[in-house]
């Protein structure tokens, strides 16, 4: 998965959201998730999913969104849309 265009795109969006919360972009990898890095809290999670959905034109239900706790899970979801 790492290295494909969608992974890079989603990772860039998540890094941008977390950077606005003071998280270094280098701290965010495909294995990052809620609580690691420290700036990824529940509010960041909502902002991440909203931003990913908006930028990629996806319709993500709250029921779907609550199951994705890592960058990898978000990328997998996006890839299957």
C-alpha positions in Angstrom: 0.0 0.0 0.0 2.7 2.5 0.9 3.8 4.5 -2.0 0.7 4.4 -4.1 -0.9 7.7 -5.1 -3.9 7.4 -2.9 -1.8 6.6 0.2 0.3 9.7 -0.4 -2.7 11.8 -1.0 -4.5 10.7 2.2 -1.3 11.0 4.2 -0.7 14.5 2.9 -4.2 15.5 4.0 -3.9 14.0 7.4 -0.4 15.6 7.9 -1.8 19.0 7.0 -4.7 18.7 9.5 -2.4 17.5 12.3 0.3 20.1 11.4 -2.4 22.8 12.1 -2.5 21.2 15.6 1.2 21.4 16.1 2.1 17.9 15.1 5.3 17.6 13.0 4.5 16.1 9.6 7.4 13.6 10.0 5.6 12.2 13.0 2.6 11.0 10.9 3.1 7.7 9.0 0.7 5.1 7.6 0.8 3.4 10.9 -0.2 6.6 12.9 -3.5 6.7 14.5 -5.6 8.0 17.4 -3.3 9.0 20.2 -0.1 8.5 18.3 1.1 11.1 17.5 -0.2 12.9 20.6 -2.1 15.6 18.6 -4.4 13.0 17.1 -7.3 13.2 19.5 -11.1 12.8 18.9 -11.4 16.4 17.7 -8.6 15.9 15.2 -10.2 12.6 14.1 -13.4 14.5 13.2 -11.4 17.1 11.3 -9.4 14.5 9.5 -12.4 12.6 8.3 -14.3 15.7 7.3 -11.3 17.0 5.4 -10.5 13.7 3.7 -14.2 13.3 2.7 -14.4 16.8 1.3 -11.2 16.8 -0.6 -11.7 13.4 -2.1 -15.5 13.8 -2.7 -16.5 10.9 -0.5 -19.7 10.4 1.4 -18.6 8.8 4.8 -21.3 8.0 7.3 -20.6 8.5 11.0 -21.1 4.7 11.4 -18.2 4.1 9.0 -16.0 6.8 10.2 -15.8 5.6 13.9 -14.2 2.4 12.8 -11.1 4.0 11.3 -8.4 4.7 13.8 -5.2 4.6 11.7 -4.0 6.2 8.5 -3.8 2.7 7.0 -7.5 2.1 7.7 -8.5 5.4 6.2 -6.5 4.7 3.1 -8.0 1.2 2.8 -11.5 2.7 3.1 -10.8 5.4 0.5 -9.3 2.8 -1.9 -12.5 0.8 -1.7 -14.8 3.7 -2.6 
